[in-house]
Amino acid sequence: MTTSASVPTGPEGAIRTEGTVIDRLVEANERYAAAFTDPGMDARPVLRVAVVACMDARLDLHDALGLELGDCHTIRNAGGAVTDDVIRSLTISQRALGTRSVILIHHTGCGLESLTEEFRHELEVEVGQRPAWAVEAFRDVDQDVRQSMQRVRTNPFLLHTDDVRGFVFDVKSGLLREIDPA
């Protein structure tokens, strides 16, 4: 599968090879902006939901969840890990922008399943400084989703923790599988 950004075309569909990927993205934005009209909405998500998910390029969250522009806040990082920064974003999302629900989405075949905390040590050896962040590697995706749900549900900064649900997205079928928090 290819994307429009990965196979740029010029006049008459000829494949373009000049420029960087970022150059092509900026050109795509210029085309987008030429037809853009202000949707007239603010930053408060219509569905009052925040989606926390992995940054994996195979996850098209809006299509997979039937979401439109303005429906949700989307927070993504490696593994969909509930880190301090995710808690920061969720806290702002809830307290300042009105979200009430949190859906956590991890996925099959995640790259974090093949890493360990040894990755941090390797970085320290290479650059002479140990990263302050944890890798958040895991072996059991279901258990990692449970851990993420627990982190959200028990965080004192979050006001709304009664509607927190976790799922594993199957990258082969596109289906979500809900994870029992127990």
Short mmCIF file of the C-alpha atoms (twelve columns), coordinates in Angstrom:
data_MODEL
# 
_entry.id   MODEL 
# 
loop_
_atom_site.group_PDB 
_atom_site.id 
_atom_site.type_symbol 
_atom_site.label_atom_id 
_atom_site.label_alt_id 
_atom_site.label_comp_id 
_atom_site.label_asym_id 
_atom_site.label_seq_id 
_atom_site.Cartn_x 
_atom_site.Cartn_y 
_atom_site.Cartn_z 
_atom_site.pdbx_PDB_model_num 
ATOM 1   C CA . MET A 1   0.000   0.000  0.000   1 
ATOM 2   C CA . THR A 2   1.216   3.481  -0.777  1 
ATOM 3   C CA . THR A 3   -0.003  6.886  0.255   1 
ATOM 4   C CA . SER A 4   -0.361  10.077 -1.707  1 
ATOM 5   C CA . ALA A 5   2.624   11.552 0.123   1 
ATOM 6   C CA . SER A 6   4.861   8.580  -0.671  1 
ATOM 7   C CA . VAL A 7   4.300   8.579  -4.432  1 
ATOM 8   C CA . PRO A 8   4.161   12.176 -5.633  1 
ATOM 9   C CA . THR A 9   3.013   12.784 -9.171  1 
ATOM 10  C CA . GLY A 10  3.516   15.683 -11.474 1 
ATOM 11  C CA . PRO A 11  1.736   16.681 -14.681 1 
ATOM 12  C CA . GLU A 12  -0.153  13.850 -16.361 1 
ATOM 13  C CA . GLY A 13  0.477   11.477 -13.460 1 
ATOM 14  C CA . ALA A 14  4.249   11.214 -13.946 1 
ATOM 15  C CA . ILE A 15  6.025   10.234 -10.744 1 
ATOM 16  C CA . ARG A 16  8.064   13.120 -9.322  1 
ATOM 17  C CA . THR A 17  11.407  12.383 -7.710  1 
ATOM 18  C CA . GLU A 18  12.762  15.823 -6.784  1 
ATOM 19  C CA . GLY A 19  12.421  17.406 -3.359  1 
ATOM 20  C CA . THR A 20  12.266  15.949 0.106   1 
ATOM 21  C CA . VAL A 21  9.306   14.274 1.743   1 
ATOM 22  C CA . ILE A 22  8.734   17.453 3.747   1 
ATOM 23  C CA . ASP A 23  8.781   19.506 0.534   1 
ATOM 24  C CA . ARG A 24  6.031   17.233 -0.824  1 
ATOM 25  C CA . LEU A 25  4.026   17.574 2.394   1 
ATOM 26  C CA . VAL A 26  4.270   21.369 2.259   1 
ATOM 27  C CA . GLU A 27  3.120   21.284 -1.376  1 
ATOM 28  C CA . ALA A 28  0.187   19.083 -0.360  1 
ATOM 29  C CA . ASN A 29  -0.691  21.599 2.336   1 
ATOM 30  C CA . GLU A 30  -0.700  24.406 -0.207  1 
ATOM 31  C CA . ARG A 31  -3.229  22.470 -2.290  1 
ATOM 32  C CA . TYR A 32  -5.282  21.758 0.845   1 
ATOM 33  C CA . ALA A 33  -5.201  25.405 1.957   1 
ATOM 34  C CA . ALA A 34  -6.301  26.609 -1.488  1 
ATOM 35  C CA . ALA A 35  -9.626  24.815 -1.011  1 
ATOM 36  C CA . PHE A 36  -9.820  25.246 2.785   1 
ATOM 37  C CA . THR A 37  -12.747 26.962 4.443   1 
ATOM 38  C CA . ASP A 38  -12.865 27.684 8.166   1 
ATOM 39  C CA . PRO A 39  -15.127 25.015 9.707   1 
ATOM 40  C CA . GLY A 40  -16.156 27.499 12.385  1 
ATOM 41  C CA . MET A 41  -15.468 25.254 15.359  1 
ATOM 42  C CA . ASP A 42  -13.383 25.663 18.464  1 
ATOM 43  C CA . ALA A 43  -10.997 23.248 20.197  1 
ATOM 44  C CA . ARG A 44  -13.723 21.538 22.248  1 
ATOM 45  C CA . PRO A 45  -14.382 18.106 20.744  1 
ATOM 46  C CA . VAL A 46  -18.014 17.587 19.781  1 
ATOM 47  C CA . LEU A 47  -18.136 14.015 21.145  1 
ATOM 48  C CA . ARG A 48  -16.309 15.002 24.343  1 
ATOM 49  C CA . VAL A 49  -13.889 12.099 23.910  1 
ATOM 50  C CA . ALA A 50  -10.100 11.836 23.927  1 
ATOM 51  C CA . VAL A 51  -8.406  9.060  21.952  1 
ATOM 52  C CA . VAL A 52  -4.991  7.878  23.168  1 
ATOM 53  C CA . ALA A 53  -3.291  5.667  20.606  1 
ATOM 54  C CA . CYS A 54  -0.012  4.471  19.210  1 
ATOM 55  C CA . MET A 55  1.697   6.595  16.586  1 
ATOM 56  C CA . ASP A 56  1.931   3.606  14.227  1 
ATOM 57  C CA . ALA A 57  1.342   4.769  10.655  1 
ATOM 58  C CA . ARG A 58  -1.027  1.853  9.988   1 
ATOM 59  C CA . LEU A 59  -3.677  3.269  12.345  1 
ATOM 60  C CA . ASP A 60  -6.090  5.632  10.587  1 
ATOM 61  C CA . LEU A 61  -8.000  6.466  13.726  1 
ATOM 62  C CA . HIS A 62  -10.603 8.764  12.217  1 
ATOM 63  C CA . ASP A 63  -11.634 6.224  9.588   1 
ATOM 64  C CA . ALA A 64  -11.389 3.254  11.964  1 
ATOM 65  C CA . LEU A 65  -13.627 4.948  14.539  1 
ATOM 66  C CA . GLY A 66  -15.971 6.797  12.181  1 
ATOM 67  C CA . LEU A 67  -14.772 10.187 13.413  1 
ATOM 68  C CA . GLU A 68  -14.972 13.529 11.676  1 
ATOM 69  C CA . LEU A 69  -12.942 16.690 12.117  1 
ATOM 70  C CA . GLY A 70  -13.786 18.215 15.481  1 
ATOM 71  C CA . ASP A 71  -15.159 15.028 17.072  1 
ATOM 72  C CA . CYS A 72  -12.272 14.180 19.415  1 
ATOM 73  C CA . HIS A 73  -8.885  15.008 20.807  1 
ATOM 74  C CA . THR A 74  -6.247  12.614 19.518  1 
ATOM 75  C CA . ILE A 75  -3.114  11.972 21.571  1 
ATOM 76  C CA . ARG A 76  -0.515  9.695  20.011  1 
ATOM 77  C CA . ASN A 77  2.897   8.389  20.988  1 
ATOM 78  C CA . ALA A 78  4.992   5.237  20.668  1 
ATOM 79  C CA . GLY A 79  2.855   2.392  21.979  1 
ATOM 80  C CA . GLY A 80  -0.024  4.627  23.032  1 
ATOM 81  C CA . ALA A 81  1.674   4.679  26.436  1 
ATOM 82  C CA . VAL A 82  0.007   6.669  29.201  1 
ATOM 83  C CA . THR A 83  3.030   8.763  30.117  1 
ATOM 84  C CA . ASP A 84  3.221   11.980 32.127  1 
ATOM 85  C CA . ASP A 85  2.825   13.936 28.894  1 
ATOM 86  C CA . VAL A 86  -0.313  11.988 27.957  1 
ATOM 87  C CA . ILE A 87  -1.712  12.724 31.425  1 
ATOM 88  C CA . ARG A 88  -0.874  16.408 30.852  1 
ATOM 89  C CA . SER A 89  -2.793  16.384 27.560  1 
ATOM 90  C CA . LEU A 90  -5.735  14.460 29.043  1 
ATOM 91  C CA . THR A 91  -5.896  16.830 32.002  1 
ATOM 92  C CA . ILE A 92  -6.066  19.853 29.695  1 
ATOM 93  C CA . SER A 93  -8.538  18.023 27.453  1 
ATOM 94  C CA . GLN A 94  -10.857 17.312 30.381  1 
ATOM 95  C CA . ARG A 95  -10.451 20.354 32.595  1 
ATOM 96  C CA . ALA A 96  -10.163 23.079 29.955  1 
ATOM 97  C CA . LEU A 97  -11.893 21.600 26.905  1 
ATOM 98  C CA . GLY A 98  -14.698 19.439 28.225  1 
ATOM 99  C CA . THR A 99  -13.888 15.841 27.368  1 
ATOM 100 C CA . ARG A 100 -15.513 13.177 29.522  1 
ATOM 101 C CA . SER A 101 -14.501 9.854  27.915  1 
ATOM 102 C CA . VAL A 102 -11.132 8.274  27.139  1 
ATOM 103 C CA . ILE A 103 -10.555 5.470  24.631  1 
ATOM 104 C CA . LEU A 104 -7.136  3.806  24.651  1 
ATOM 105 C CA . ILE A 105 -6.031  2.031  21.475  1 
ATOM 106 C CA . HIS A 106 -2.959  -0.181 21.260  1 
ATOM 107 C CA . HIS A 107 -2.439  -2.580 18.356  1 
ATOM 108 C CA . THR A 108 -1.108  -5.904 17.170  1 
ATOM 109 C CA . GLY A 109 2.433   -6.017 15.868  1 
ATOM 110 C CA . CYS A 110 3.605   -2.978 17.848  1 
ATOM 111 C CA . GLY A 111 7.275   -2.100 17.562  1 
ATOM 112 C CA . LEU A 112 7.516   -1.709 21.338  1 
ATOM 113 C CA . GLU A 113 7.062   -5.464 21.660  1 
ATOM 114 C CA . SER A 114 10.546  -5.917 20.177  1 
ATOM 115 C CA . LEU A 115 12.313  -3.317 22.349  1 
ATOM 116 C CA . THR A 116 13.445  -3.419 25.959  1 
ATOM 117 C CA . GLU A 117 14.621  -0.821 28.449  1 
ATOM 118 C CA . GLU A 118 18.106  -1.785 27.185  1 
ATOM 119 C CA . PHE A 119 17.333  0.696  24.368  1 
ATOM 120 C CA . ARG A 120 17.856  3.529  26.890  1 
ATOM 121 C CA . HIS A 121 21.232  2.088  27.889  1 
ATOM 122 C CA . GLU A 122 22.288  1.863  24.239  1 
ATOM 123 C CA . LEU A 123 21.347  5.524  23.758  1 
ATOM 124 C CA . GLU A 124 23.314  6.485  26.848  1 
ATOM 125 C CA . VAL A 125 26.397  4.703  25.532  1 
ATOM 126 C CA . GLU A 126 26.007  6.334  22.112  1 
ATOM 127 C CA . VAL A 127 25.319  9.940  23.135  1 
ATOM 128 C CA . GLY A 128 26.719  10.093 26.663  1 
ATOM 129 C CA . GLN A 129 23.413  10.907 28.317  1 
ATOM 130 C CA . ARG A 130 20.648  8.637  29.586  1 
ATOM 131 C CA . PRO A 131 17.146  9.582  28.399  1 
ATOM 132 C CA . ALA A 132 14.838  10.751 31.183  1 
ATOM 133 C CA . TRP A 133 11.928  8.859  29.620  1 
ATOM 134 C CA . ALA A 134 11.094  5.170  29.821  1 
ATOM 135 C CA . VAL A 135 10.837  3.115  26.653  1 
ATOM 136 C CA . GLU A 136 7.503   1.639  27.846  1 
ATOM 137 C CA . ALA A 137 8.294   -1.632 26.069  1 
ATOM 138 C CA . PHE A 138 5.987   -4.593 26.666  1 
ATOM 139 C CA . ARG A 139 5.500   -8.238 25.748  1 
ATOM 140 C CA . ASP A 140 1.746   -8.638 26.348  1 
ATOM 141 C CA . VAL A 141 -0.386  -6.046 24.541  1 
ATOM 142 C CA . ASP A 142 -3.521  -6.906 26.542  1 
ATOM 143 C CA . GLN A 143 -1.695  -6.356 29.829  1 
ATOM 144 C CA . ASP A 144 -0.219  -3.114 28.515  1 
ATOM 145 C CA . VAL A 145 -3.732  -1.844 27.728  1 
ATOM 146 C CA . ARG A 146 -4.827  -2.804 31.263  1 
ATOM 147 C CA . GLN A 147 -1.872  -0.891 32.691  1 
ATOM 148 C CA . SER A 148 -2.787  2.151  30.593  1 
ATOM 149 C CA . MET A 149 -6.418  2.024  31.757  1 
ATOM 150 C CA . GLN A 150 -5.232  1.805  35.369  1 
ATOM 151 C CA . ARG A 151 -2.927  4.800  34.930  1 
ATOM 152 C CA . VAL A 152 -5.807  6.900  33.605  1 
ATOM 153 C CA . ARG A 153 -8.370  5.689  36.140  1 
ATOM 154 C CA . THR A 154 -6.150  6.370  39.151  1 
ATOM 155 C CA . ASN A 155 -4.627  9.701  38.165  1 
ATOM 156 C CA . PRO A 156 -5.647  12.471 40.582  1 
ATOM 157 C CA . PHE A 157 -5.505  15.207 37.932  1 
ATOM 158 C CA . LEU A 158 -8.186  13.640 35.769  1 
ATOM 159 C CA . LEU A 159 -11.778 14.509 36.651  1 
ATOM 160 C CA . HIS A 160 -13.542 11.932 34.497  1 
ATOM 161 C CA . THR A 161 -12.306 8.367  34.906  1 
ATOM 162 C CA . ASP A 162 -15.562 6.405  34.853  1 
ATOM 163 C CA . ASP A 163 -15.715 6.099  31.034  1 
ATOM 164 C CA . VAL A 164 -12.233 4.794  30.214  1 
ATOM 165 C CA . ARG A 165 -12.057 1.821  27.878  1 
ATOM 166 C CA . GLY A 166 -9.136  0.063  26.247  1 
ATOM 167 C CA . PHE A 167 -8.828  -1.799 22.959  1 
ATOM 168 C CA . VAL A 168 -6.352  -3.616 20.739  1 
ATOM 169 C CA . PHE A 169 -6.588  -2.724 17.046  1 
ATOM 170 C CA . ASP A 170 -5.805  -5.647 14.746  1 
ATOM 171 C CA . VAL A 171 -3.621  -4.259 11.951  1 
ATOM 172 C CA . LYS A 172 -4.580  -7.161 9.654   1 
ATOM 173 C CA . SER A 173 -8.387  -6.995 10.034  1 
ATOM 174 C CA . GLY A 174 -8.973  -3.410 11.181  1 
ATOM 175 C CA . LEU A 175 -11.126 -4.622 14.077  1 
ATOM 176 C CA . LEU A 176 -10.975 -3.418 17.663  1 
ATOM 177 C CA . ARG A 177 -10.940 -5.972 20.462  1 
ATOM 178 C CA . GLU A 178 -11.969 -4.640 23.859  1 
ATOM 179 C CA . ILE A 179 -9.785  -5.466 26.837  1 
ATOM 180 C CA . ASP A 180 -11.359 -6.320 30.181  1 
ATOM 181 C CA . PRO A 181 -9.695  -4.063 32.768  1 
ATOM 182 C CA . ALA A 182 -9.635  -6.751 35.465  1 
# 
